[in-house]
Amino acid sequence: MTSPNVTAQTVIASADLALTKTHVTEYTPPLQDEDNVIPGTQFKWEVNVTNNGPDKAVGPYVVVDTLPIGNTYVSSQGTDWTCVQDSMNLQKITCTHPNVSPDGLAKDGALPYLFHTVSVDIDAPQTMENSATVTGKTYDPNLDNNTGKDTVTPLAPSVQIEKFNSDELAYINQPYSWRLEITNPSDNVPGPTAYQISANDVLPPNWTYKAGSTVITYDGSEIPTVEPTVDSTRTRWP
């Protein structure tokens, strides 16, 4: 008796994981451009992971997020997400999510949103691009969409200075003063704060700075100041 031929097929499941990246700001009132952030404040990077199929995806799922220079990591939030900051590279955040259910992540399903709260450094670069990549256990036929990127632009302060004299006439051996008015106007409320401001004042020839004569006021109130550095005819604050 001859047995019939039997053919066995192995089907490899495939799940196309995709990651999209955006950001969330909570400025009050909102900025005119949602892609702007303010140095010295915090905002959130948002990560969304989906399964484009055709089969279910099996976890755990790992998201490696590389924060841009100019960001200081604060914390991460997201249901069942566990995140660790790399001790050797503080910009690298690795987050893990377990299997969504015993059946895995279904086609067109999505993992819970993942958020990274960061602080914008006061010396942040003009643009900051964030990149994150997701991997899972199921074969992924398309790795091109596993990485998502998003860009924000820190608002730079707009420091301006004006100089006013105390009188149109000056007399020999008599005190005379100038007033420097430094402002940081902005079309945005709140606007970017200016830090570590310095001013250089070049005195005319044959004028001598009087030690201890500098007074700094802010919003109408005098504030403590250090004695400026005097170099020949140039006076510098602080």
Summary of the structure (lengths in Angstrom):
residues: 238
radius of gyration: 29.5
end to end distance: 102.6
largest distance: 128.9
contacts: 619
relative contact order: 0.19
helix: 1%
strand: 44%
